Amino acid sequence: MQSVRELIAHKGGKVHSVPSSATVLDAARVMNEARIGAVVVLDSGMMVGILTERDILTRVVAREAEPSGTLAVQVMTKDVLTCAPETRITEARHVMRERRVRHLPVVEDGTLLGMLSIGDLNLVENETLVATIRHMEAYISGDVSL
């Protein structure tokens, strides 16, 4: 698996979202139910931001704001880093590490196609390493030639 497009095709393109009218409490419930760390915030079907666990901790909990009285749009990250489906997985990993983000929405021509998480990238890397080890073991035991 080399590109983000392949990864999204493999994992599916479901993106959890909340409307711009949602409260932080609403968004947190969606995140808890789906067992995810971020939701996209939509206004009239268009992505206007992303609300992450970190946003909630730093902009709601640490400030002792009321989650049920705070709108997601008030505390979300507005300048969302995104990637294109053609982005190589290694490039996406580099961007996430350098910019210290755990989620990258995948966008093509303004359309949200999926969400890439650091967990997705870790899974791909793990699968690649396991396949490499199996191939090397087979080669060493004489079962396969390079």
N, C-alpha and C positions, 0 to 999 in steps of 0.2 A: 504494500500500500504506500504510494508515494504522494498523492495529492489529497487535499482536503475534500475534494469532490468524492473520491473513493471512500474516504472515511465516513462522510455523511451518508453516502449510499449504503454503506455497511451497517451503520448504527441507526439510521433513520433520521428524518429531518424534523421531527417534532420539536417545536420550540415552545416552552412554557412562557406565557405572557400575562400581563395584567393591563387593564385599560388605564389611561392617564387619570381617571377619577378614583382609582383604587387607593386605599390607605396602605400604610406600611404593614399594618396588621393583616390586611387582605393578602398582600404580597407574601408575607412571611408564612401564612397558612398554605398558599400555593406551593411555596418552596419546601415546606415541611412535608406536605402530602406527597409531592413528587420526589422528595429526597434529593434536592438539587441546591446549588449555592447561588443561583442567580435567575432572575426573570427579566425578560424584555418588557419595557413599558411602551405601549402603543397608544397613539392618538389618531383616530380615523383610519386605523389599519397600518399606519406608518410608525416605524421605530423612532421614538424620541429620546430613548435612554435605556439604561440597564440598571437594575437594582440588585446589588450583591449583598452577601452577608456582611462584608466589610463596610459597605455603605450604611447598613442598619446599625452596626456596632459603633461606628465613628460619628454618624450624624443623627442618630436617634438615641441609642442606649447611653452613650457617653455624655450626651447633652441632657439626659433625663427628659426627653420629649415623649409625648404620649403617642404610641404607635397607632392607636385607633383614631387619633386626631391629626395625624400627620399624613399628608398625601405622598405617595411614592414619587411623584414628579418633583416634590420639594427637596428630596434627599438623594435622588438617583444620580448616577454619573451621566452627564449629558454628552460629553465628547467621547463617544463610544469608538473604541478601536474595533475594526472589523477586518475580515480577510475575504478574499475572493475564492471561489471553488478551485481555481487553478493553482492556488498557493501550495507550495510543497510543505509537507508536514514538518520537515526540518526548519523551514523558515518560520512557520507558525510557532513552533516551540521556541525559537530564538526570540521572536517578538514578545511572546508571553513571559519569558524569563527576563528579558531586558526591561520591559515596561511593567513588570510585576503585576500581571493580570492573570486571572485563572479562567476567564471565559472570553471567547471571541465569536461574535455572531458572524455567520457566513452570508455574505450579501452579493447578489449579482444583478446588475441593472436596477438597483433600488429594491429588489425583492429579497426578503429574508428567507434563506434556504435551510438554515439549520444553526445549531450552536455547537461550537467546539469547546471542550473543557480540557484542562490540564490532565484530568483523569483519562480522557479519551486518548490523549497523546501518550500517556504512560502505558496504557493498555497496548497500543500499537508497538511501542518500543519493546515492551515485554514479549509480545508475540514474535517480533523479529528476532530477539535474542534467543528465545526458546527454539525457533526454527533453525537458527545458526548452530546452536549447540547440538541439536539432533543430527543435523547434516554432518558436523564435524565428528560426532560419535560414530556415525555410520561409516564415514570415510576411514577413521582410525581402525574400526573393526573389520574393514574390508568389504562392507556391504554396498558401498557406493564409491564411484570414482568422480573426481572433479573434472 
